[in-house]
Amino acid sequence: MFRRARNFLRFKRFLHQLTIAGIAVRNLLLRMLTWFIPLLSFLCGAIVVYDLGFNTFYNNQVQLSLVLRFLLLLLVIAMALRFTGECFVPKKRSARVFHLVLLVLFFYLYNGPSWDNIILAGERTNTYFINKLVLYGGILFLLITEASHLLGFIYKKSFNPALLFVLSFLLIILVGTGLLSLPRATVEGISITDALFTATSAVCVTGLTVVDTATHFTTFGHVILLLLIQIGGLGIMTFAGLLGYAMSGGASFQSQLALKDMMSGDKIGTVIRTVNQIILVTLCFEAVGAFILYFSLEDVLFERKLHKVFFSVFHSVSAFCNAGFSTLPDGLFNFHFRFNYFLHIVIAGLIILGGMGFPIVFNIYNYGLSKAFNLKQKILGRDNRRYTPRLMNINTRLALVTTTILLVAGTISFFIFEQNAGLIVHPTMKGKIISSFFGSVTARTAGFNTVDTNVMRLPTIMIYLLLMWIGASPGSTGGGIKTTTAAVALLNMASIIRGKDRTEYAKVEISKHSINRAFAIMMLSLIVIGVAVFLLSVNDGHFGLIKLSFEVFSAFSTVGLTLGLTPSLTDFSKVVLVATMFIGRVGALTLCVALVKQQQQLYYRYPQEEISF
């Protein structure tokens, strides 16, 4: 009996050692796959980019297809191994379904009967188009999600969130420059300066162009622009952060802190939910906008239904992201779309929604939801109503009031001053009112035009400079110093004039930190704009101060409107505008915080003295 017990203990010890060895082998395999799968994804993505960038879509390169098929086989095997290994890791549970979907997709495309139609046939059929699009789209999506694993490593290094935000935009601009430089992205090629300018304009959702977007870029180039606009509008860190969380199965405390700072949030626990809401709300608004735009267009204006769908999606994304890019010659001022006033209203609505800012949209939604619930309870005669004090916060109130004032004032001013100038092409009163409203909306970071901006009068241009400088609301896809910044500065000025020692609005006292931040943003913006105008005047001073100032204000506030000056600028001036667009998108104050070492808490104070003004 003693021998049996000893043998049982030996067997148990052997099983324990075997389990430990199995866990060690599994962990080693997962570590190897952590680098092997992204490498395979990068190689597959490189083949996709090469094929789309250097060859026609309906090509028949058998050797390239066989290499892709072999890499895809390795990718399917590696993903299957990773999926099997992660099934025993509790922290990876949330990523299982995502991995399984991609695994099934690639396994089907590899072994499915449609492979020959995807790669080898090269026939101009709808089946070939859809299958190849799904395959290449899946590969690129996998590449992005695998690359997002690097965020976990970056977060653990405790990077400065502001620096991380700035570098992320810089990286996507460089990638976009390379993609736009591919031969199949343009009709006749593009210089590196023009590619950099266009990529920066797309990522910074500006809309300024040095080449005609409609005629200079191919469909592949338009797709690249669409992706750059979408990523830039959402914010690269928000987009990649969501994918990183989805792939890793969770979020560390450091990653939540970093994303909280980049989103200017006030609660760490709601960061992940907010990121998901931003993605969902954006895609929903853009999908609804594209659906409405599709049915507002005439079929005779497009060669194929697919062109009409792409046009609707492109302009919906461009409008909601406040980018101002269009696939039409002359933009919405194009003769066939100039008088489609319903189209203008839909795009204006998307611009306003995108420019309001996600925190404000969520706050308005929660406020409306609470009011609707209380109304329902009142109708039903119930007493259990919700009471949430200050549900609509001061940021929302300031943004709504300021936005309304700017829209109304801009519409009236445009209607008055452009009667015999820009509005002369719109003969009806309905057309003049809608075009005036659209002009007021688009001046605040959107960049679309339904009138000829070259014939606008000087008073309108001066008003446009003010509207562009203020821009959209915080946390939005738009630029400018933001509506709340301008509102806080005006409120503080009114308090000083009235002799008050504090700034108040809607029974709330605005903190000194917010006031100081507002004036810092305004001062930095004027410095950047002034330096940019001076640099542009070095080589292009013959264009005049008004046109140069309009160009710089448009670039800094990521508006995209121009007086016809952009294509005629020298390369030096284009680079200056690239830097101006970049600073305007990431924020001058954010850039300073990213580059300047931050002071720790000061435990001393010097004597205070009053300064004479």
N, C-alpha and C positions, 0 to 999 in steps of 0.2 A: 504493500500500500504506500509505503514511503517512496518507493521507486516510481510508482505511478504519479504521485504528487510532484516529484522532482522532474519527471518528463513533461508533465503538464506545464510547470513553471518555465521549463526550457522552451517549450513550444509557444507559450504566451510571450516570452521574451523575444523569440524569433519573429513572431507576428508584429510585435511592437517595433522591432528594428526594421522589419520589412515595410511597415507603414511609414516610418520616418524616412526611409530611403525613397519610398514612392512619392512622399510629399516633396522631398528635396529634388527628385527628378522632375516632378510636375512644376515646381517653382522655377527650376532651371529652364525647362521648356518654355514656360510662359515668358520668362525674361528674354529668351532668344527670339520668341515670336513677337515680343514687343518692338523689337528693332527690325525683324525680318519682314513682317507684314507691311509696315510703312514703306520699307524699301521696295517691295514688290508693287505696292500701290503707286509709288513715285515712278517706277519704270513703266507701269501700265499707263499712268497719266501722261508721261512724257511721249509715249507712242500716240496717244489720243491727240495731244496738242500738236505733235508733228504731222499727223495725218490730216487734221483739220486745218492746220496752218500752212501746209505746203502742198496739199493735194486737194482736188475737188472732192466734194462729199460723196459722189457716186463714182468712186475709184475702184480699181481691181488689182491691188498689190498683194499677191499671194504670199510672198515671203514675209512681209510685214504682218499679215494676218496670222500666219503660222506662229510667228514669234509672240504675238499677243495672245494667241490661244494657249501656248505653252506656259506663259507667265500667269495666265488666268487659271490654268490647272493647278499650278503651284499655290496660287492665292486661295483657291477653293480648299485645297488640302490644309494649308496653314490656318485658315479661318475655322475649319472643322476641328482641328486640334485645339485651337485657342478656345473655341466654344465649349468643347468637351472639358478642358481643364478649368474653365471659369465656372462651370456648373457647380463646382464644389467650393467656390469662394463666395461667401455670403455677401460681400460688398459689391460683387459684380452682378447681382440678380437683376438689377434694373436694365442692364445692358444685354441680357440674354435674348430678348425678343428682337432687338435691333440687329444683333449679330445673326440671328437665325434668319431674318428676312433677307439680309444681304447674302447669306450663304445659299439660301434657296434660289435667289435671283440669279446669282452667278453660276450655280450648278445647273440650273435649267438652261441658261443661255449657252453654256458650254456643251451640254449634252443634248439640248433640245433639237427638234427637227428644223428649227428656223436658223441654225448657225450658218448654213451655206447661203441662206438669203441675206444674213447679216453681213458676212465678210466676203465670201468668195464670189457671189453672183454679180454684185455691182449693177443690178438692174434698177432703172428709175421707176420703182413701184412704191406704193404707200407702205406695203409690208416691210420692204427694205428700209425705208426712211424711219418708220416707227421703231423697228427692232434695233437698228444701229443707234438711234437716238437714245433709246432706253439703256442699251449696253454702255455707250460712252458716258451718258449722264450718271449711271450707277458707278462707273469707275471714278469719275471726277468727284462725285459725292463722297465715295469711300476715301479718296485721297485727302479731301478737306477734313473729314472726321478723324482720320489717322493723324494728320498734322496737328490737329487740335490737342492731341495728347501732350504736346510740348508745353501747353499752358500749365499743366500740373507741375511740371518741372520748374517753370518760370515763377509760378506763385510761391513755391517752396523756398525760392531764393530771396523772397521778400523784396521784390523790385518796387521802386517808386511807381505807384499806379499812374501818376501823370506821365512819367517817362515811358511806361509801357503803352499807354494810350497813344502817345505821339509816335513811338516807333512802329506801332501796328499800322497806323495810317501810312507812314513812310514806306513800309514793306509792301503793302498792297498796291501803292502807287508804282513802285518799281516793277512789281509783277505785271501790273496792267500795262505799263510802258512796253515791256517785252512782248506781251500778247498782241498789242496793237501794232507792233513792228513786224509781225509775221506777214509773209507775202499774201496769204489768202484773206487777211483782215481788211485790206484796202484794195482799191481798184488799180491804182498806179503807183503804189508805194507811198511811204511817208518818212519824213526826216525824224531823227531821234528827238529833236527839240519839240517838233509838233506832236509826236507820240507822247512825250512826257507831259506836255501841256494838256492834251486831251485826256490822258489818264488821270492827271491831277484834278482837272475840272470835273470828271465823272465821279471819282472817289470823294472829292470834297463837295459833291452835288452842287456845283456852280452853274454849269451850262455854257460858259464861254468857250468858243471854238475858233481855231485858226484855220480850219478847213471845213468845207461843207459836209456836215454829218450825213446828209441824205445821199449825196452822190459819191463822196470820197470813200466811204466804208461799204464793205460788202455785208451780206446777211450775217456772216460769221463775225465781222467787226461789230455789227449792231448788237449781237448776242453778248459779246465781251463787254460792250458799254453798258448793257442792261445789268449784267452781273456786278460790274463795278459800281454802278449807281445804287443797286440794292444793298450791297455790302457797306458802301460808304454811308448810305442813308440810315441804316440800322446802327452803324458803328461796328467796326470790325471786331472789337473785343466782345460786344454783346453777342454777335453772331457766332464767333468762334468759341466763346465761353459756353454758350448753350450746347454746342456740339461736344465740347470737351466734357461737360457734366454728363451728357447722355452716354458718351462712350466709356467714361470712367466709372459710371454707376454711382456717383455721389460727388459731393463738393467738400473740400477741406475748409477749415475755418479761415486759413490765410486767403484762399481763393475767394471766399465770400466777402472778406474785408476788402480785397483789391477791387472786385467788381462793384461793391457798394460805393467805394470812393469814386470810381470812374463814372458811375451813374448818378452821383450826387444824392445817394439815398440816405435815409435816416435810420433804417432798421436793418440789421444784418439778417435776421431770420426770414425776411420776405424777399431777399435778393433773388433767389432761384425762381420763386413764383413770379416775380416781376419780369425777369428775363423771358420766361415762357409767355407771359402775357404780352410783352412787346412784340415778340415774333408772331404770335397768333393774331393780335389786333392788326398788325401791319399787313399780313397776308390776307386777312379777311377784307380789310378796306380796299386793298389793291385788287382782289378778286372781284368784289362787288363793282368797283369802279370800271374794271375791264369789261365786265358783263354789260354794264349800262352803255359804255362807249361803243361796244360792238353793235348794239342795236340802234345806236344813234347815227351810224354811218351807212352810206349807200353802197350796195354791192358793186355798182359800176365803177367805183373809184379804185377797185383792187382787181388784180388779175386772177387771184385765187382766194378761196376762203381762208387758207392758212395765212396769207399776207394780212388779211383783215384781222385775224386773231392776234397775230404778232403786233400789229399796229396798236390794237387796243391794250394789250398787256404792256407794251413798251411805254405808251403815254400814261397809262395808269400808274405804273411804278415811278416814272419820271415826275409825274405831278405830285404824288403822295410824298416822295422823297425830296420835293422842292428842287429838283435838278434842272429842269428847263430844257433838257435835250429833246430833240424831235427828229423823226426820220423823214420829215417833209422839207423840201426846199422852201426857204423863207419861213419855216416854222408854221405856226397856226395862222400866220398872215397869208399863207398859200391861198390862191384864188378859190380852190375847190372847198376849202374849209373855213374861209374867212367869215362867211355868213351863217355858219352852223352854230347858232347861239346856244342851243341846248348842249352841244359839245363843250362850249366855253364854260357854261355854268357847272357842268359835271367836273371839269378839270379844276375850276376855281374852288369847288367844294373839297376836292381831294387836296389841293394846296393848303387850304385853311385847316383841314383836319391834320395834315402832316406837320403844319407849322405851329399847332397848338401845344404840342409836347405830350409825350406819353403820360407823365405824372398828372398833368392837368386833365387829360382825357379820362384817365382812371378815376380821378377825383370827382369829375362831373358825373361819370357813370354811377359811382357809389352814391352820390348825392341824389340823383334821379331815382335810383333803386330804392333808397330809403323813403323818399317822398311818395313813390308809387305804393310801397308797402303800407305806409301810414294812411294813405287815401283809401286803400282797399279795406283796411281795418275799420276806418271811419264809416264807410258805406255799409259794412257788415255789422256795425254796431258793437265792435269789440273794443276792449280797453287796453289790450297788450300791444301798444304802439312802441316803435323804436324811437329812442331819443339819444342822439349822438351829438354832443356839443361841438360846435365849430367843425362840422363835417366838411364844409367847403372852406378850405384853408385860404390863407391870405395870398399865396402864390397864384391860386386859381382866380381869385377875385381881381387881383392886379392885372393878370394876363388877359382876362376876358374884357375888362373895362378898357385897357389900353388898346387891345386889338380892335374892339368895336369903334373906338374913337379914330384910330388910324384908318380903318376901312371906310368909315363914313366921310371923314375929312378928305381922304385921298380920292374917293369917288366924286365928290362934289367939285373938288379942285380940277380933276381931270376933265370933267364934263364942262366946266366953265372955260378953261384955258385952251382946250383942244377942239373947240367947235369948228374952227376954220383951219385946222391943221391935221392932227392925227385922225380925228373923227369924221373928216370929210368923206372918207371912203365908205362910211356906214350911213346910208341915206335916211333910214327910218329912226324914229325916236326910240323904239325898242332896242335897235342895234346900238345907238349911242349910249343908252343907259347901261346895257350889259357890257359893252366895251369899256366904259368908264369904270365900272365895278371890277372888271377883269384887270384893267390897268392898275387899279389900286391894290388888288390882291397880289398880282405877279411882281410888283415892285418890291415886295417884302420877301426876298430870297427865292422866288420861283423861277423867273427868267423867261417864261413864255411871252409871246407878243401876238396880239391880234391887230395891231396898228403898226405903221412904219415908224420906228423910233428915230429915224434920221430926220423926220420933219417935225418932231416935237418942239414946242416953244420953250424958251428959256425958263419961264416960271414953272412949267411942268418938270423940267429937268432938275431945278432946285428942290422941288418937293420930292422928286424921286430920290435925290441924294439923301434927304432926311429919312424917308421911308426905308431905303436900303440900309442906312446906317443902324437904324433901330432893329430891323429884321423881325425874326419870329420869336416864339416863346422858348423858355429854357426846357431842355430835355427833348427837343423836337429834332426834325430832320433839317431845319433851316439854320441860317447863320445870323450875323449881325450881333450887336451888343446885347440883344434880347429886350423884350417888352418890359419885363420886370425891372431890369437895370435902369431903363429910362424912367419908369414910374417911380422907383425909389429915389432917384436923383431929383425929380421934380417935386416929390413930396417933401424931401429934405430941404429943398430950396424954399418951398412954401412955409415950412416950419420956421426957418431962419428969418424970413421976412416978417412973419407974425410974432417973432420974439419968443418962440417956444423952445424949451431946452431938450426936447425929444421929438421924434417923428412917429406919428400915429396914423393908422388907417383901419377902418372897419373895426374899431374898438380893440386894436392890436398895436402894440408898440414894436416898431421895427428895430432890430438890434443894431448896435454900432458896427458890429462886424459886417453886417449886410450892407450898411451904408458905405463903409470904407471899401468894401469889395466892389460895389457899384461904381464908385468914382475911379478906382484903380483900373477897372475894365474900360471905362470911357477914355481915360487918359492914355492907356496903352494903345487903344484902337486908333486914336488920333495921331499918336506918334508913328505907328506902323503905316497908316494912310499917308501921312505927310512925307515920310521917307520914301515910300513907294512912288508917290507923285514926283518927287524930286528926281529919283533915279530914272523914271520914264522920260522926264524932260531932258535928260542928258543927250539921248540920241533921237528922240521923237518929239522934241519941244515944238516943232513946227505945226503940230496938230492942234495946239492951243490948250489952255489950262482947263477949260470946261470938259472937253472930250477926254483928256487924260484923267481928270478927277473922277469923271463918271466911270471910266474903265476901272480905276483902282477901287472906288467904293463898291462897284459891282463884284469885283474879285474878292475883296476882303469880306463882304457880307454874303458871299456865295450866292449871288443873285443870278448872274448870267446875262443880264441885259447889256447891250452895247449900242453905241452910236455909229456902228460900222467901222470901228477902228481896229479891232483885234487882229484880223488877218494881215493888216499892213504894218504891224509893229516889227521892229528888229528882233533878232534872237535874244539880245540882252534884255530887252523890255519884256519879252515873253517869259524869260527865266525869272524876272522880277515879279511878274504876275503869278507865276507858279508858286513862288515863295509866299506871296500875299494870300493866295487862295488857301495854301496849306496852313498858314498862321491863322487865317480867319476861321477855318474849319475846326482846328483843334483848340483854338482860343489862345489869344496872346498871353493871358494870365496863366493858363494851363502850361503853355510852353515855358514861361519863366519859372514856374514852380518845378517843372521837370528838369530844367538845366541848372538851377541855382540850389545850392545845398541849403536845406531847411534848418532853421534855428530851433534848438530845443527850448523848453519852457524857461523863461527868464525869471530868476528869483530876486531881482532887484528893480528899483525904480529911481530915475533921476528926478530932480526937482522940475516942476511944470512951470512954463512961462507962456504968456499970451503973445501971439505973433500979430503984427500990424498988417492989415490988408488995404 
